[in-house]
Structure formats: structure tokens, C-alpha cells
Amino acid sequence: MDDRDDRDQRDQRDMDRPSPPGGHHGGRHGGDLDRVGDQRTRLRLRHAERLTSLMAERGDLRGVHALADYFDDAVRWSA
């Protein structure tokens, strides 16, 4: 569980880091955009994993939030 928390904190720090003024990255567009894209993919996958495990553990949450139900169903149907 500690490794997961460490990754979360690192990813959050990276996402909180401000972009340079004007959105330019000093000529390193490809590397920075790739890094941000990879980061977003990891966060999206982690979020889906945790939402699915939460919904599996807590059946009483079904029907509470329509968007959570939608994504839980989407993950199950795509497996």
C-alpha cells in the first residue's frame, strides 16, 4: 500500500507543477507532452482500478452516483 501512496504523491506533485508561461516547454514539446500523456494514462488506469475495487467491496454504493456506476460498468464490460 505504501508504494501506491508514493506513486500517487509523485503523480500529484507532477500534475501540480505549473507549466511555463504561455504553455511553452523550452523546445522540448515532445518529451514533456509524452511524460504528461503517460502520467494521465497511469492516473486514469489507477482511478478505474480503485473505483472498480471499491464498487466490488461496497455493493451499497451502487446507484448512489450515476457516473461511478457508468464507469464501473464500462470497466467490467471492457474486460
Short mmCIF file of the C-alpha atoms (twelve columns), coordinates in Angstrom:
data_MODEL
# 
_entry.id   MODEL 
# 
loop_
_atom_site.group_PDB 
_atom_site.id 
_atom_site.type_symbol 
_atom_site.label_atom_id 
_atom_site.label_alt_id 
_atom_site.label_comp_id 
_atom_site.label_asym_id 
_atom_site.label_seq_id 
_atom_site.Cartn_x 
_atom_site.Cartn_y 
_atom_site.Cartn_z 
_atom_site.pdbx_PDB_model_num 
ATOM 1  C CA . MET A 1  0.000   0.000  0.000   1 
ATOM 2  C CA . ASP A 2  2.923   2.335  0.671   1 
ATOM 3  C CA . ASP A 3  4.189   2.009  -2.917  1 
ATOM 4  C CA . ARG A 4  0.761   3.002  -4.212  1 
ATOM 5  C CA . ASP A 5  0.693   6.064  -1.932  1 
ATOM 6  C CA . ASP A 6  4.204   7.057  -3.013  1 
ATOM 7  C CA . ARG A 7  3.205   6.836  -6.701  1 
ATOM 8  C CA . ASP A 8  0.081   8.880  -6.000  1 
ATOM 9  C CA . GLN A 9  2.090   11.599 -4.291  1 
ATOM 10 C CA . ARG A 10 4.680   11.714 -7.092  1 
ATOM 11 C CA . ASP A 11 2.000   11.870 -9.782  1 
ATOM 12 C CA . GLN A 12 0.101   14.563 -7.904  1 
ATOM 13 C CA . ARG A 13 3.265   16.654 -7.479  1 
ATOM 14 C CA . ASP A 14 3.962   16.335 -11.203 1 
ATOM 15 C CA . MET A 15 0.401   17.354 -12.083 1 
ATOM 16 C CA . ASP A 16 0.540   20.321 -9.670  1 
ATOM 17 C CA . ARG A 17 3.751   21.621 -11.198 1 
ATOM 18 C CA . PRO A 18 2.860   24.757 -13.183 1 
ATOM 19 C CA . SER A 19 3.551   24.979 -16.886 1 
ATOM 20 C CA . PRO A 20 5.887   27.722 -18.041 1 
ATOM 21 C CA . PRO A 21 4.151   30.959 -19.139 1 
ATOM 22 C CA . GLY A 22 2.385   30.594 -22.452 1 
ATOM 23 C CA . GLY A 23 2.410   26.815 -22.176 1 
ATOM 24 C CA . HIS A 24 5.819   26.521 -23.859 1 
ATOM 25 C CA . HIS A 25 8.235   23.922 -22.623 1 
ATOM 26 C CA . GLY A 26 11.530  25.317 -23.815 1 
ATOM 27 C CA . GLY A 27 11.595  23.455 -27.120 1 
ATOM 28 C CA . ARG A 28 11.091  20.067 -25.518 1 
ATOM 29 C CA . HIS A 29 7.476   19.697 -26.555 1 
ATOM 30 C CA . GLY A 30 7.636   16.027 -27.453 1 
ATOM 31 C CA . GLY A 31 9.287   14.814 -24.239 1 
ATOM 32 C CA . ASP A 32 7.108   16.882 -21.924 1 
ATOM 33 C CA . LEU A 33 3.921   16.006 -23.755 1 
ATOM 34 C CA . ASP A 34 4.845   12.320 -23.730 1 
ATOM 35 C CA . ARG A 35 5.540   12.485 -19.996 1 
ATOM 36 C CA . VAL A 36 2.232   14.202 -19.287 1 
ATOM 37 C CA . GLY A 37 0.376   11.761 -21.538 1 
ATOM 38 C CA . ASP A 38 1.961   8.780  -19.780 1 
ATOM 39 C CA . GLN A 39 1.133   10.320 -16.427 1 
ATOM 40 C CA . ARG A 40 -2.503  10.852 -17.344 1 
ATOM 41 C CA . THR A 41 -2.758  7.281  -18.606 1 
ATOM 42 C CA . ARG A 42 -1.347  5.928  -15.324 1 
ATOM 43 C CA . LEU A 43 -3.727  8.084  -13.295 1 
ATOM 44 C CA . ARG A 44 -6.709  7.077  -15.421 1 
ATOM 45 C CA . LEU A 45 -5.885  3.371  -15.066 1 
ATOM 46 C CA . ARG A 46 -5.295  3.673  -11.337 1 
ATOM 47 C CA . HIS A 47 -8.566  5.532  -10.877 1 
ATOM 48 C CA . ALA A 48 -10.500 2.900  -12.821 1 
ATOM 49 C CA . GLU A 49 -8.854  0.116  -10.812 1 
ATOM 50 C CA . ARG A 50 -9.697  1.719  -7.490  1 
ATOM 51 C CA . LEU A 51 -13.248 2.602  -8.493  1 
ATOM 52 C CA . THR A 52 -13.860 -0.962 -9.611  1 
ATOM 53 C CA . SER A 53 -12.443 -2.449 -6.402  1 
ATOM 54 C CA . LEU A 54 -14.441 -0.001 -4.273  1 
ATOM 55 C CA . MET A 55 -17.660 -0.842 -6.095  1 
ATOM 56 C CA . ALA A 56 -16.920 -4.574 -5.688  1 
ATOM 57 C CA . GLU A 57 -16.301 -4.172 -1.950  1 
ATOM 58 C CA . ARG A 58 -19.224 -1.860 -1.289  1 
ATOM 59 C CA . GLY A 59 -22.371 -3.017 -3.045  1 
ATOM 60 C CA . ASP A 60 -24.341 -0.402 -1.114  1 
ATOM 61 C CA . LEU A 61 -22.708 2.319  -3.243  1 
ATOM 62 C CA . ARG A 62 -24.440 1.075  -6.406  1 
ATOM 63 C CA . GLY A 63 -26.977 3.648  -7.549  1 
ATOM 64 C CA . VAL A 64 -25.567 6.462  -5.408  1 
ATOM 65 C CA . HIS A 65 -23.651 8.206  -8.184  1 
ATOM 66 C CA . ALA A 66 -24.618 7.628  -11.817 1 
ATOM 67 C CA . LEU A 67 -21.163 8.449  -13.223 1 
ATOM 68 C CA . ALA A 68 -19.466 5.972  -10.858 1 
ATOM 69 C CA . ASP A 69 -21.975 3.299  -11.919 1 
ATOM 70 C CA . TYR A 70 -21.325 4.096  -15.577 1 
ATOM 71 C CA . PHE A 71 -17.541 3.744  -15.270 1 
ATOM 72 C CA . ASP A 72 -17.813 0.630  -13.118 1 
ATOM 73 C CA . ASP A 73 -19.985 -0.976 -15.806 1 
ATOM 74 C CA . ALA A 74 -17.696 0.238  -18.585 1 
ATOM 75 C CA . VAL A 75 -14.643 -1.313 -16.950 1 
ATOM 76 C CA . ARG A 76 -16.427 -4.613 -16.412 1 
ATOM 77 C CA . TRP A 77 -17.759 -4.756 -19.970 1 
ATOM 78 C CA . SER A 78 -14.362 -3.930 -21.481 1 
ATOM 79 C CA . ALA A 79 -12.572 -6.743 -19.615 1 
# 
